Amino acid sequence: MSSEPTETATDVAPDLGPGLEDRDRGDAIAGATEPADAPETDGPHEPEKSLERQIRAFHWVRLLAELSGRHAGTDQEGEAGRRVAVWLGDLGLEEISLASVPSRPRPGTVLAMHAGVAALGCAIGGIAGFALAVFSLISFRREVGGGAPLLTRWLPARDSQNVIGRVGAVRPRRRIVLLAHLDAGQASPLFTGRARRWLAASDASGAPRGAWALPARVLFAATVVTAASALGADGALVGLAQAALALTLGVGFIVGVQWALDRDAAGANDNASGVAAMLTAVEQLAAQIPPDVELWCAATGAGQAGAQGVRALLDAHPEWQDDHTAIVSFDCVGEGTLCHARSDGALVRATHSPMLGELARRVAASGAYGDVAPADLAFETAAHVPARRGAHVLSLVTLDADGLPHRWRAAGDTPERVDAEAVIRAADFGCCVLSAYLRGDAEPLAYV
């Protein structure tokens, strides 16, 4: 490994609480309906094995989701990382480390501060108002686009952590990497009702609007109106526009504050399901990895705060961006239709690897994993960062009919709403694509 382990799995065994291992796991599964004595089928997995894996995956989801408020930089996120480290050790990985990751303010804080500054600019108008509005727009686009923060750079943010495991060749010719972010998305009215439908709709170019598209447009409008005010336009129309934008941005400020203060987020689908899928894939791949290949897996911190864990991971491992590395990201895979992303991005779009996308298309054509479709996502996944850096990355998500994950950033994202069968399907599909990558073809066979 390129960095020294800060802790080992034996040092971080979590207190899982009394009675966790004695709970009735079978009754807890949502969607695991196959009886244990079902006859064998021609599918990629025997029913007994599938049910056992679903039970284990749901167990992981439940133990992460019970850490309510598992946001970036919280004690709950840290405990989630320690639990994942133990589970990786249970799966046979010996090289496990926890690495500190600098975090950033929460998305709600980012929205509130930029909306508040722009609202002040609209209220005062003139040259000073224009300066505030244009600074807010530039800072907002820079920060949500992955650049260094401007307006929020002095705000405190507790560090998160990455949980990293490795197994396989010491001098590998090829490598495969599995990613899933640890922290839970905070609930907000921005992602419910009509706002969700607007977010899921496409813009004039045919791409999804993106989670930050509406705030960016309002901030741009504030810049235009305050520019007119700064140039001396003082008519009733300009004054009315300033007042309307100040009111709109004020509402954005209030919503952002509410979003930033939210603590009640179980985050079962977003993204305990992704971590469970990653662990399921690790279990399969680690047992069958070719001798010239190394396998990395990382449960990354601060995924909802600009994917800072993934950024730190790629900074520490620039070799992952070469042609000998394939990365699979699992994000919100607990309910809905399994999809592989062609592109993603909440404001700045990132196009994913055509090579892995083609392998995914061919594997999906086998029909062994049900309906699997390509998708252009209206939000960022952990794959957004390596995709923008030119790495070969495949992002797997499950989506509702509107093109967004089930209960995404909304209240009620609990384990009972997670379909464990969907989690296993995502893990198996990712393993099959990686198997095809390692073979150098796309033969549509299940990776068992």
N, C-alpha and C positions, 0 to 999 in steps of 0.2 A: 504493500500500500504506500501511497505517496505521502501520507501524513501519519503521525504517531497517534495511536489510540489514546483517548483521554480516559475512557472507562471500558471495562469489559463487561460482557453479559453477566458474569458471576457477581460483579460488583453492584448490579443495578436491579436485582430481583425485586419486583414490585410486591407490595402487600395487596393481594387481590381481594382481601376481605373474606370473612368466614362463609363457608358453604358454597363458594362459587363452583368448585369442582363437583359438588354433589347435586347441583340443580338438574332438573329434568330438561336436557337439551332438546330432545326430540319434539316435545310439545311446543318449543319456542320457535321452531323454524317456520318462517313465512314462505310458502311456495314449495316446500319440500314435501311432495305428496306421494312419492313413489313408495310402495310397501317394500319392506325388507326382503320378503320372499317372492318378489316379482320375478318372472322368468327372464332369462337372458335375451338381449336384443342384439340387432346388428349395429347398434350405435357405437360411438367411440368409447363409452364407459359402461361397465356393468352397473345395474341399478343399486346394488348394495354399496359399491364403492362410491357412487355418486351421492347417495344419501349420507354416508359417513363424512364425505368432504363438505357437503352442505352444512351439516351440523357443526363441524369445526369452523367453517367460515363464519357462520352466524354467531358462534361463540366469540370469535375475535371481534366481530362488529359490535356485539353487545357490551363487551368489556371496554371497548373504546368509547362507545356512545354513553356509557354511564358516567364518563368524565365530562359532565355538562359544562359548557363554557370553555371548551377546548380550543381557545383562540390562540393566535400567535403570541408567544412570549409569556403565556400563563403557566402557573404551576400544573394545571391539568394537561397542557400540551407536553410539559416535561415528563409527567408521569406516563403519558401515552407512549413517549419515546422509550422509556425504560421498559415498559411492557413489551413493545415490539422487539427490543433487543433480546429479551428473554426468549420470546417465541422464535426468533431467528436461531438462537442457540439450540432450542429444542428441535429445530428442523435440520440440525447438523452443521451449521456454519460455525467455523471456529474463529475466523477473523471478523470481529464485530467491534465497532467503535462508535462513540458519540462525540460529535464535533459541534462546538458552539457556532451559531450563525447570527450575525447582526440583523436585526429586524427593522421594520419601519412602522410608522403609525398605521392604524387600521384604516381600511377604505372609507368608512364613515367619517373618520376624522379628516381625511384628505378631501372628501366632498364638502364637508361643513366649512373648512377653512377657506377653500377656494370660492365657494358660493358666497360666504360672508364678506370676503374682501371685494369681490365683484359687486355685491349688493351695495356696499358702502360707496364704491366708485359711481354706481348709477345714482345713488342718492345725492351725492355732492356735485356731480357733473364737472364740466370744465376740464382744464388740463390735468388737474390732480385726479379727477375721477377717471379720465382716460388712462392715466398712468397706472392706477390701481387695477382697472379692468384688463388692460393688456398684460400686465405682470401676472395676474391671476390666470389668464388664458395660457400664456407661455408655460408657466409653472405647472399647470394642470396637465397639459399635453405631454410635457417632459416627464412628469412623475408617473402617470399611468401608462406611458409608452415604454417604461423601463429605464429611463435615464435617472441621473442623480436628482434627488428632490431639491427644490428651492424654497418654497413657502414653508414646508414642514420639516426642514432639515434640522431645526433646533429643538423639535419636540422630542421628549424622551420616548424610547421604545425598548422594552426588555428584550434581551437576546432570546432567540429560539435555538433549536438544535436539530442536527441531522443524525439519523441512525443509519449507519452504513455497514453492510456486510459484503464479504467477498469469499469466493471459493473457486478453485480451478487452477489452471496452469500458472506457473511462476513467470515463465517467459511466453506469453500467449501470442499466437498469430492473429486471433480474432477475439472479440469480447462482446458480451451481451449485457445490457443494463436494464434493470427494472426500477421504475419510479412510481411513487404515490405520496401525496402530501399528507402530513399528520393532522394539521389543524382543521377546525371546523369553520364553515362559513357562517357569518353572522346573519340573522334574519333581518329583513327590512321590508316595509311596504313597497319599496321600489321594485320588488320582484314578485308581486301578486297582482291578480285582477287584470285591469286594462294595461297597466304598466308592463306586465309580463308579456301580454299579447303584442304590445308595441315593440318590445325588445326582441321578440322572436321573429318579427316580420323582417322582410328584406328591404334594402334600400334600392335606389335607382340602378345600381350596378349588379343587383342580384345577390349580393352578400348580406348576411345578417347585420343588423344595425350595430350591435355590440352594446355592452352594459354601460359604457361611458359615452355613447354617442349623443344622447339627449343633453347631459350636462355640458358637453363640449360645444354643442350648438348654441345653448343659452349663453354660455360665456362668450362665444364669438359674437352673438347678437349684442351683448352688453358692450363689447369693444367697439362695434360699429356705431352704436347710439352715442356712447360717450365721446367717440371721435368727432361726431357731428356737433356735439355740445362744445367740445374743445375748439372747434373751428368757428364758433360763434353762432351756430344755429340755436335760436332760443324760442322757436315757435311753440304753439300748443301741442303740435303733433310730437315734437321731440320730447317735450316735458311729459306727455302721456306715456310715450315709449319708455322713458327712464323710470317712471313710476311703476309701470307694469313689470319691467324687468327686475327692478329692485324687489318688488313683491314676490315674483317667481323665485328669485335667488334666495330671498328670505325663507321661503318654504323649503328650498333645497338645503339651506343651513339647518333648519329644524329637523328635517328628515335625516340629514347626515349625523347630527348629534345623537338622535335616537338610535340610529344604526350603530354608531360607535360605542354607545353605552350598553348595548344588548349583551346579556350574560347567558341567557338560557338558550343554548344551541347544542343539542345532542350530536348533530353532525353524523348521523348513521349512514345516509347515502353519500353525503358530502363531508368527509371522504373516508369514513371508516370502511365503507364497501371497497374503495380502491386499495386500501392497505390490506384488507383480507384477500382481495384478488392477487395482489403482489405476493403475499405469503404463500398462497396456493400455487402460484407459478414457480416460486422459489423451490417449493417442495418437489415439484416435478423435474425442473431443470437441473437442480443440484445433483439429483440421483443419476442423471443420464448425460451429463456434460461431456463433450468430447475432450480428449487429452490435450489438445492445443488451444482450448478455449477457456477464458475466465468469465465467471459470472459475478456481476455486482448487483446489489439491490440497495435502495436508499429510500427510507421514509423521511421525507424532507420537511423541515420546519418553515414557518412563515409563508406557506403557500398562498394564503389569502392576503398577504401583505406584499404583493409584488413578486411572488415566487423567489424570495430571497434565498431559501435553502437550495433550490436548484441552481441559482446563479453562483452561489459559493461553491457548490459541488463541481460545476463545470470549470470555474476558475482554478480549482485545485487539480482538475484532471483534464487539461487541454487535449490530451490524446484521445478522449472520447469523441472528438469532433472529426475523426478521420474516417476513411472508407472501410476500415476494418472493425467498426463498432456499430451495433444496432441497439437502439433504445426503444423500450416500450413503456408508455405511461398509462396508469390506470387512474381514472378520475370519475367519480359518480357512476358506478357500474351496478347499482343495486336495484334498479327497476326500469323497465321499458325496453325499447328496441336497441340491440347492440349496434354501435356505429364505430367506424374508424374515421378520424378527422382528415379531411383534405387541407383544411386551414382552420385557424382559430385566432382569437384576438378580441379584446373588449373595446379597443380603439384602433390599435395598429395591428394589421393583419399579418400572420405568419403562415407561409405555405409549407406543408409537411413533405417529407421525403417521398418523391414519386416511386422510388424503388420499393420501399416497404409498403407503400400504398398499393402498388401493383401486386405484390405478394399477398396482401390482405384481400384484394379483390378476387384473386384466383382461389385462395383458401375458402373464402366465403361462398364461391360458386359450387363447392362440394355439397353444400346444404347440411353438413354435419353439425353446424352450430346454429341452425335456424336462420331467421332473417338477419342478415348483417349488411348494413348499408353505409356508403360513404356520406360524409356530412361536412358542411361548413359551419363552424360553431360560432355562436354569438358571444362567447365568453372565452377566457384564457384557461388553458390547462397547463400542467407542468411541462408539457411538450412544447409550449410556446417558446421558451427560452432556447433550448437546443435547436429548434427549427430555425429560429432567426440567426443562429450561429452556423448554420449549414450542416448540422449533424443529421444522420439518418435516424429519424424518430417516428414512431407510430403511437398515436394517442387513441385509446379506447374509452368510450363512454356509452352509457345507455340513456336514451332520450325519450321523452313523451312525444305525442303527436305534434306538439307545437315547436319541437326542435330544442327544447330545454330539458335539463335533468329533472327528475321527479322531486318535488318539494325543494327545489334549488333555492337556497338562501331564504327559505320561508319557514315559519313556525311549524312544528310537528314532524321534523325530520328524525323520526324515531326508529329503533330497530324493527318494530312491528311492520313498518312499511318497506322493509328491505326484502327482496326476493333472493334467497341464498342461491337458488339455481342460476339466476342471472349473474351472480358473482362468479360462480364456477365456470359458467359459459365464457365469460370475458377472460378469465385466467387461461382456460384451455385454448381459446382462439389465439391469444397472444403467444402461448407456447408453440402452437402450430406454425404461426408466421415466423417465429424465431427459428424453428426447426427447418423450415423451408429456406430461410436465409443461410443457415449453416450448411445445408446441403447444396446450396447454389441453385435451387430450383423452387418451384411452387407446387409440388405435388400435393393435392388436397387430402392429406391423411391426418388423422387426429394424433396429437402428441400425447402418448400415454406412458 
